[in-house]
Every structure is written in C-alpha cells, then in structure tokens.
Amino acid sequence: MSAYTYQSLRDEAYEANMEIPRRGLAIYTWGNVSAFDPDKGIFAIKPSGVAYDKLRPELLVVLDLDGNVADGKYNPSSDMETHRVLYRSFSGIRGITHTHSTYAVAWAQARKAVPVFGTTHADHGAGEIPCTEIMDEEAVKNNYELETGNLIVNTFRKQGKDPLHMPMILVAGHGPFTWGDSAAKSVYHGAVLEEVCRMALLTLSLNPEAAPLPEHIIHKHWERKHGPNAYYGQK
C-alpha cells in the first residue's frame, strides 16, 4: 500500500492526539492515541517522544497487529504493544488513549478502583472503574508494555466486565487507558475518566464514608444513554 492509503487513519489519530493537550490531559509528551482500521488490521499511533507542538499527521506510525511497521520512519509510541494487545482482545474498539492525567494517575498510584458515587460516573461507565493489580517482577522483565496490555485484559476477564460498557481502566502505579469506537471517542473517555476521578476524590474529601450510588440508579443512568431503549440525546 502507498503512504496515501494511510492518510485518513493518520489524520484521525493526529486529531485525537491533539485533543490531549487541548483537554489538559497531559503535559510534554505524556500521552498517546491510536486509531485502528479493523478491515485492514492496522493502526496509526503517535511517534515516541515527539512533543505535541511538533506533531504532524505524516509523523504518525502505521503498524499491523503483529507490531510490524507498515508505514512510517519514526519509532512508534513506547506504549504501542499495549495498544496492540487491546485491539486484539477487545472486539469493537477503534481507538485507544493513554495519558498521565493528574487525578486518574492519583487513583492509579493509590491502587484503588473508583466507586460510582454519582450519576455523572454512571452515565459513562456501568460500575466502578477498575484498577489492575501491580505488575509482578517477571512480567516487567518480559515485555513491560505488552504485559501491561495483558494485565488490562486479564483484569476485565477476572472481574467479568464488558470493555464496551466500561471503556476505561487504571493501571496500578501507572495511569489510565481508555478506548472507544473511534480515536476521538477514546480521548473523550479519557477526559470523562479524569473528571470522574476528580469528582470522586472531592467526594471522599468531603465525606470519607461516602457510599456508592444504589445499583438501581446506576442501572437507570447507564441504560438511559446506552441501553436498547435509550432516550438521551437526539435520534
């Protein structure tokens, strides 16, 4: 394929990456977004260590799901292997975002899942936001970024969560990963996650004994936006 074939995928990934600094989700080079084309089995991702004010669509790297570079002369994001694992494992996702946003990282460093304290959270995630266990030494020595992806996938499997109903996770000691049906949606979920984490921390600062919402309210708010009879928004 020619480089031109990849242009729309690069453009999608580029625009999503530029949302990270616009939304204040990362400083310097502390984040990356990828966009996935399931028909071709390829994804475009931010190059490693390139600052956002230097980023251009043509700099993004295109890879297949085996991690082979299909097009591009730069090294892909160091988190590329994590993205690759998630695309292989979570059917239906077409974009992935990783940041080091402040409040989400704080919860990840505390190694705590985020309870559903309010309807803002329930509107965007059907249950508490999971946090992985800390990665063990053997996994770190093996292939850290690939094992990060495996850790995320295994956490969802162990907890019986649907990644399409809970499009976000905290990696213990590290930070957040979010995904969606497009690269733009994955960044949207990254911004939502950061705000929900901030709200949760403020809730606990006001009331350390705050209880999660009752399940019937959580269910109602999720279903009204995402269920088969959803009525939020315009048809």
BALOBA-1460 file (C-alpha; in Angstrom, 3 decimals):
// residues 235
<rec num="1" residu="m" x="0.000" y="0.000" z="0.000"/>
<rec num="2" residu="s" x="1.099" y="3.554" z="-0.600"/>
<rec num="3" residu="a" x="1.511" y="6.115" z="2.158"/>
<rec num="4" residu="y" x="-1.559" y="7.881" z="0.722"/>
<rec num="5" residu="t" x="-3.709" y="4.862" z="1.632"/>
<rec num="6" residu="y" x="-2.988" y="5.530" z="5.294"/>
<rec num="7" residu="q" x="-3.712" y="9.262" z="5.231"/>
<rec num="8" residu="s" x="-7.242" y="9.177" z="6.662"/>
<rec num="9" residu="l" x="-6.130" y="6.888" z="9.503"/>
<rec num="10" residu="r" x="-3.186" y="9.171" z="10.262"/>
<rec num="11" residu="d" x="-5.447" y="12.215" z="10.194"/>
<rec num="12" residu="e" x="-7.894" y="10.592" z="12.618"/>
<rec num="13" residu="a" x="-5.112" y="9.639" z="15.035"/>
<rec num="14" residu="y" x="-3.470" y="13.065" z="14.727"/>
<rec num="15" residu="e" x="-6.660" y="14.987" z="15.546"/>
<rec num="16" residu="a" x="-7.320" y="12.734" z="18.533"/>
<rec num="17" residu="n" x="-3.769" y="13.142" z="19.815"/>
<rec num="18" residu="m" x="-4.114" y="16.917" z="19.649"/>
<rec num="19" residu="e" x="-7.147" y="16.703" z="21.938"/>
<rec num="20" residu="i" x="-4.868" y="15.544" z="24.761"/>
<rec num="21" residu="p" x="-3.184" y="18.947" z="25.294"/>
<rec num="22" residu="r" x="-6.425" y="20.782" z="24.436"/>
<rec num="23" residu="r" x="-8.200" y="18.972" z="27.274"/>
<rec num="24" residu="g" x="-5.270" y="19.305" z="29.666"/>
<rec num="25" residu="l" x="-4.870" y="15.533" z="29.917"/>
<rec num="26" residu="a" x="-1.077" y="15.518" z="29.630"/>
<rec num="27" residu="i" x="1.927" y="17.818" z="29.527"/>
<rec num="28" residu="y" x="5.019" y="17.497" z="27.326"/>
<rec num="29" residu="t" x="4.904" y="14.012" z="25.736"/>
<rec num="30" residu="w" x="2.912" y="12.267" z="28.474"/>
<rec num="31" residu="g" x="0.243" y="10.646" z="26.343"/>
<rec num="32" residu="n" x="-0.666" y="8.944" z="23.094"/>
<rec num="33" residu="v" x="-3.661" y="7.980" z="20.985"/>
<rec num="34" residu="s" x="-4.026" y="5.382" z="18.258"/>
<rec num="35" residu="a" x="-6.692" y="4.866" z="15.578"/>
<rec num="36" residu="f" x="-7.497" y="1.370" z="14.311"/>
<rec num="37" residu="d" x="-8.808" y="0.166" z="10.943"/>
<rec num="38" residu="p" x="-10.168" y="-3.360" z="11.611"/>
<rec num="39" residu="d" x="-10.739" y="-4.081" z="7.928"/>
<rec num="40" residu="k" x="-7.063" y="-3.610" z="7.121"/>
<rec num="41" residu="g" x="-5.823" y="-4.766" z="10.544"/>
<rec num="42" residu="i" x="-3.645" y="-1.680" z="11.014"/>
<rec num="43" residu="f" x="-3.454" y="1.200" z="13.446"/>
<rec num="44" residu="a" x="-1.788" y="4.611" z="13.459"/>
<rec num="45" residu="i" x="-0.135" y="5.833" z="16.630"/>
<rec num="46" residu="k" x="1.807" y="8.827" z="17.874"/>
<rec num="47" residu="p" x="5.594" y="8.570" z="17.469"/>
<rec num="48" residu="s" x="7.599" y="8.163" z="20.657"/>
<rec num="49" residu="g" x="8.850" y="11.280" z="22.413"/>
<rec num="50" residu="v" x="7.511" y="13.832" z="19.923"/>
<rec num="51" residu="a" x="6.046" y="16.916" z="21.614"/>
<rec num="52" residu="y" x="2.507" y="17.894" z="20.641"/>
<rec num="53" residu="d" x="3.555" y="21.259" z="19.231"/>
<rec num="54" residu="k" x="5.879" y="19.377" z="16.849"/>
<rec num="55" residu="l" x="3.405" y="16.659" z="15.877"/>
<rec num="56" residu="r" x="2.165" y="16.410" z="12.282"/>
<rec num="57" residu="p" x="-0.075" y="13.767" z="10.648"/>
<rec num="58" residu="e" x="2.758" y="12.495" z="8.466"/>
<rec num="59" residu="l" x="4.857" y="11.709" z="11.556"/>
<rec num="60" residu="l" x="2.415" y="9.118" z="12.880"/>
<rec num="61" residu="v" x="3.471" y="5.485" z="12.568"/>
<rec num="62" residu="v" x="1.224" y="2.831" z="10.997"/>
<rec num="63" residu="l" x="1.572" y="-0.761" z="12.243"/>
<rec num="64" residu="d" x="-0.164" y="-4.100" z="11.888"/>
<rec num="65" residu="l" x="-1.436" y="-6.157" z="14.816"/>
<rec num="66" residu="d" x="1.817" y="-8.115" z="14.933"/>
<rec num="67" residu="g" x="3.686" y="-4.891" z="15.657"/>
<rec num="68" residu="n" x="5.285" y="-4.632" z="12.215"/>
<rec num="69" residu="v" x="5.651" y="-1.127" z="10.805"/>
<rec num="70" residu="a" x="3.524" y="-0.796" z="7.672"/>
<rec num="71" residu="d" x="4.467" y="2.819" z="7.062"/>
<rec num="72" residu="g" x="6.469" y="5.499" z="8.843"/>
<rec num="73" residu="k" x="10.085" y="6.280" z="9.630"/>
<rec num="74" residu="y" x="9.794" y="7.121" z="13.321"/>
<rec num="75" residu="n" x="9.706" y="4.858" z="16.343"/>
<rec num="76" residu="p" x="6.111" y="4.334" z="17.497"/>
<rec num="77" residu="s" x="4.965" y="5.220" z="20.999"/>
<rec num="78" residu="s" x="6.590" y="3.070" z="23.661"/>
<rec num="79" residu="d" x="3.023" y="2.029" z="24.603"/>
<rec num="80" residu="m" x="2.415" y="0.557" z="21.155"/>
<rec num="81" residu="e" x="2.473" y="-3.027" z="22.433"/>
<rec num="82" residu="t" x="-0.279" y="-2.238" z="24.953"/>
<rec num="83" residu="h" x="-2.460" y="-0.801" z="22.189"/>
<rec num="84" residu="r" x="-1.794" y="-3.862" z="20.041"/>
<rec num="85" residu="v" x="-2.918" y="-6.263" z="22.786"/>
<rec num="86" residu="l" x="-6.109" y="-4.314" z="23.418"/>
<rec num="87" residu="y" x="-7.056" y="-4.198" z="19.741"/>
<rec num="88" residu="r" x="-6.542" y="-7.953" z="19.529"/>
<rec num="89" residu="s" x="-8.549" y="-8.643" z="22.686"/>
<rec num="90" residu="f" x="-11.391" y="-6.090" z="22.796"/>
<rec num="91" residu="s" x="-13.546" y="-6.547" z="19.707"/>
<rec num="92" residu="g" x="-15.336" y="-3.419" z="18.592"/>
<rec num="93" residu="i" x="-12.858" y="-0.778" z="19.721"/>
<rec num="94" residu="r" x="-11.275" y="1.501" z="17.119"/>
<rec num="95" residu="g" x="-9.302" y="3.949" z="19.229"/>
<rec num="96" residu="i" x="-7.165" y="3.865" z="22.384"/>
<rec num="97" residu="t" x="-5.908" y="6.715" z="24.567"/>
<rec num="98" residu="h" x="-3.262" y="6.665" z="27.272"/>
<rec num="99" residu="t" x="-2.453" y="9.720" z="29.382"/>
<rec num="100" residu="h" x="-0.910" y="10.651" z="32.699"/>
<rec num="101" residu="s" x="-3.759" y="12.948" z="33.714"/>
<rec num="102" residu="t" x="-3.441" y="14.067" z="37.329"/>
<rec num="103" residu="y" x="-6.490" y="12.701" z="39.116"/>
<rec num="104" residu="a" x="-6.641" y="9.413" z="37.222"/>
<rec num="105" residu="v" x="-2.952" y="8.829" z="37.964"/>
<rec num="106" residu="a" x="-3.556" y="9.637" z="41.647"/>
<rec num="107" residu="w" x="-6.158" y="6.850" z="41.849"/>
<rec num="108" residu="a" x="-3.856" y="4.504" z="39.927"/>
<rec num="109" residu="q" x="-0.978" y="5.271" z="42.302"/>
<rec num="110" residu="a" x="-3.274" y="4.638" z="45.256"/>
<rec num="111" residu="r" x="-4.132" y="1.320" z="43.548"/>
<rec num="112" residu="k" x="-7.838" y="1.920" z="44.032"/>
<rec num="113" residu="a" x="-10.855" y="1.333" z="41.828"/>
<rec num="114" residu="v" x="-13.150" y="4.353" z="41.530"/>
<rec num="115" residu="p" x="-16.589" y="3.783" z="43.090"/>
<rec num="116" residu="v" x="-19.761" y="5.039" z="41.412"/>
<rec num="117" residu="f" x="-20.534" y="7.930" z="43.732"/>
<rec num="118" residu="g" x="-22.813" y="9.813" z="41.325"/>
<rec num="119" residu="t" x="-24.793" y="9.816" z="38.132"/>
<rec num="120" residu="t" x="-22.035" y="11.514" z="36.118"/>
<rec num="121" residu="h" x="-19.982" y="8.355" z="36.550"/>
<rec num="122" residu="a" x="-22.973" y="6.066" z="35.954"/>
<rec num="123" residu="d" x="-23.751" y="7.827" z="32.658"/>
<rec num="124" residu="h" x="-20.374" y="6.770" z="31.257"/>
<rec num="125" residu="g" x="-19.464" y="3.506" z="32.949"/>
<rec num="126" residu="a" x="-21.626" y="0.627" z="34.148"/>
<rec num="127" residu="g" x="-19.912" y="0.113" z="37.510"/>
<rec num="128" residu="e" x="-16.766" y="1.100" z="39.351"/>
<rec num="129" residu="i" x="-13.748" y="1.966" z="37.238"/>
<rec num="130" residu="p" x="-11.369" y="-0.970" z="37.716"/>
<rec num="131" residu="c" x="-7.768" y="-0.727" z="38.796"/>
<rec num="132" residu="t" x="-5.364" y="-3.527" z="37.977"/>
<rec num="133" residu="e" x="-3.084" y="-5.244" z="40.430"/>
<rec num="134" residu="i" x="0.521" y="-4.083" z="40.466"/>
<rec num="135" residu="m" x="2.564" y="-5.841" z="37.810"/>
<rec num="136" residu="d" x="4.900" y="-8.522" z="39.112"/>
<rec num="137" residu="e" x="8.663" y="-8.533" z="38.546"/>
<rec num="138" residu="e" x="8.653" y="-11.354" z="35.999"/>
<rec num="139" residu="a" x="6.128" y="-9.567" z="33.777"/>
<rec num="140" residu="v" x="8.137" y="-6.336" z="33.922"/>
<rec num="141" residu="k" x="11.278" y="-8.189" z="32.833"/>
<rec num="142" residu="n" x="9.456" y="-9.967" z="29.999"/>
<rec num="143" residu="n" x="7.952" y="-7.198" z="27.838"/>
<rec num="144" residu="y" x="6.634" y="-4.402" z="30.024"/>
<rec num="145" residu="e" x="4.292" y="-2.736" z="27.550"/>
<rec num="146" residu="l" x="2.891" y="-5.992" z="26.173"/>
<rec num="147" residu="e" x="2.368" y="-7.274" z="29.714"/>
<rec num="148" residu="t" x="0.559" y="-4.023" z="30.555"/>
<rec num="149" residu="g" x="-1.941" y="-4.928" z="27.848"/>
<rec num="150" residu="n" x="-2.232" y="-8.475" z="29.189"/>
<rec num="151" residu="l" x="-2.766" y="-7.099" z="32.701"/>
<rec num="152" residu="i" x="-5.647" y="-4.933" z="31.486"/>
<rec num="153" residu="v" x="-7.255" y="-7.780" z="29.553"/>
<rec num="154" residu="n" x="-6.886" y="-10.225" z="32.457"/>
<rec num="155" residu="t" x="-8.391" y="-7.710" z="34.884"/>
<rec num="156" residu="f" x="-11.501" y="-7.439" z="32.724"/>
<rec num="157" residu="r" x="-11.740" y="-11.211" z="32.395"/>
<rec num="158" residu="k" x="-11.344" y="-11.801" z="36.141"/>
<rec num="159" residu="q" x="-13.930" y="-9.161" z="37.012"/>
<rec num="160" residu="g" x="-16.341" y="-10.201" z="34.276"/>
<rec num="161" residu="k" x="-16.538" y="-6.677" z="32.900"/>
<rec num="162" residu="d" x="-17.541" y="-5.775" z="29.364"/>
<rec num="163" residu="p" x="-14.947" y="-3.395" z="27.851"/>
<rec num="164" residu="l" x="-17.677" y="-1.805" z="25.728"/>
<rec num="165" residu="h" x="-19.684" y="-0.978" z="28.871"/>
<rec num="166" residu="m" x="-16.626" y="0.105" z="30.841"/>
<rec num="167" residu="p" x="-14.293" y="1.808" z="28.334"/>
<rec num="168" residu="m" x="-11.602" y="2.728" z="30.849"/>
<rec num="169" residu="i" x="-9.195" y="1.304" z="33.392"/>
<rec num="170" residu="l" x="-6.447" y="2.400" z="35.763"/>
<rec num="171" residu="v" x="-3.161" y="0.509" z="35.638"/>
<rec num="172" residu="a" x="-1.848" y="0.361" z="39.202"/>
<rec num="173" residu="g" x="1.112" y="2.628" z="39.794"/>
<rec num="174" residu="h" x="0.986" y="3.833" z="36.203"/>
<rec num="175" residu="g" x="-2.092" y="5.556" z="34.818"/>
<rec num="176" residu="p" x="-5.246" y="5.381" z="32.713"/>
<rec num="177" residu="f" x="-6.082" y="3.698" z="29.435"/>
<rec num="178" residu="t" x="-9.382" y="4.404" z="27.687"/>
<rec num="179" residu="w" x="-10.914" y="3.279" z="24.404"/>
<rec num="180" residu="g" x="-13.925" y="3.720" z="22.170"/>
<rec num="181" residu="d" x="-15.448" y="3.165" z="18.758"/>
<rec num="182" residu="s" x="-13.150" y="5.856" z="17.329"/>
<rec num="183" residu="a" x="-9.925" y="7.556" z="18.309"/>
<rec num="184" residu="a" x="-11.887" y="10.702" z="19.185"/>
<rec num="185" residu="k" x="-14.223" y="8.725" z="21.442"/>
<rec num="186" residu="s" x="-11.276" y="7.185" z="23.269"/>
<rec num="187" residu="v" x="-9.986" y="10.676" z="24.133"/>
<rec num="188" residu="y" x="-13.494" y="11.684" z="25.179"/>
<rec num="189" residu="h" x="-13.486" y="8.773" z="27.611"/>
<rec num="190" residu="g" x="-10.042" y="9.864" z="28.829"/>
<rec num="191" residu="a" x="-11.436" y="13.309" z="29.650"/>
<rec num="192" residu="v" x="-14.512" y="11.787" z="31.308"/>
<rec num="193" residu="l" x="-12.330" y="9.475" z="33.388"/>
<rec num="194" residu="e" x="-10.180" y="12.370" z="34.590"/>
<rec num="195" residu="e" x="-13.226" y="14.393" z="35.634"/>
<rec num="196" residu="v" x="-14.898" y="11.429" z="37.362"/>
<rec num="197" residu="c" x="-11.682" y="10.720" z="39.273"/>
<rec num="198" residu="r" x="-11.534" y="14.357" z="40.367"/>
<rec num="199" residu="m" x="-15.174" y="14.296" z="41.495"/>
<rec num="200" residu="a" x="-14.631" y="11.053" z="43.411"/>
<rec num="201" residu="l" x="-11.611" y="12.427" z="45.256"/>
<rec num="202" residu="l" x="-13.518" y="15.598" z="46.194"/>
<rec num="203" residu="t" x="-16.451" y="13.467" z="47.367"/>
<rec num="204" residu="l" x="-14.215" y="11.490" z="49.699"/>
<rec num="205" residu="s" x="-12.538" y="14.659" z="50.975"/>
<rec num="206" residu="l" x="-15.978" y="15.980" z="51.996"/>
<rec num="207" residu="n" x="-17.242" y="12.657" z="53.297"/>
<rec num="208" residu="p" x="-14.700" y="9.847" z="53.770"/>
<rec num="209" residu="e" x="-17.632" y="7.495" z="54.457"/>
<rec num="210" residu="a" x="-19.453" y="8.307" z="51.206"/>
<rec num="211" residu="a" x="-21.316" y="5.295" z="49.824"/>
<rec num="212" residu="p" x="-21.676" y="4.336" z="46.142"/>
<rec num="213" residu="l" x="-24.982" y="5.000" z="44.405"/>
<rec num="214" residu="p" x="-27.603" y="2.256" z="44.728"/>
<rec num="215" residu="e" x="-27.495" y="-0.200" z="41.857"/>
<rec num="216" residu="h" x="-30.950" y="0.747" z="40.564"/>
<rec num="217" residu="i" x="-29.843" y="4.358" z="39.979"/>
<rec num="218" residu="i" x="-26.577" y="3.258" z="38.357"/>
<rec num="219" residu="h" x="-28.511" y="0.938" z="36.061"/>
<rec num="220" residu="k" x="-31.045" y="3.637" z="35.170"/>
<rec num="221" residu="h" x="-28.419" y="6.190" z="34.190"/>
<rec num="222" residu="w" x="-26.434" y="3.732" z="32.124"/>
<rec num="223" residu="e" x="-29.496" y="2.358" z="30.337"/>
<rec num="224" residu="r" x="-30.997" y="5.748" z="29.503"/>
<rec num="225" residu="k" x="-27.882" y="6.589" z="27.472"/>
<rec num="226" residu="h" x="-26.664" y="3.193" z="26.275"/>
<rec num="227" residu="g" x="-29.441" y="0.620" z="26.687"/>
<rec num="228" residu="p" x="-31.758" y="-0.801" z="23.993"/>
<rec num="229" residu="n" x="-34.414" y="1.788" z="24.901"/>
<rec num="230" residu="a" x="-32.035" y="4.708" z="25.403"/>
<rec num="231" residu="y" x="-33.689" y="8.097" z="25.162"/>
<rec num="232" residu="y" x="-30.871" y="10.531" z="25.927"/>
<rec num="233" residu="g" x="-29.931" y="12.862" z="23.061"/>
<rec num="234" residu="q" x="-31.404" y="13.188" z="19.585"/>
<rec num="235" residu="k" x="-32.405" y="10.408" z="17.218"/>
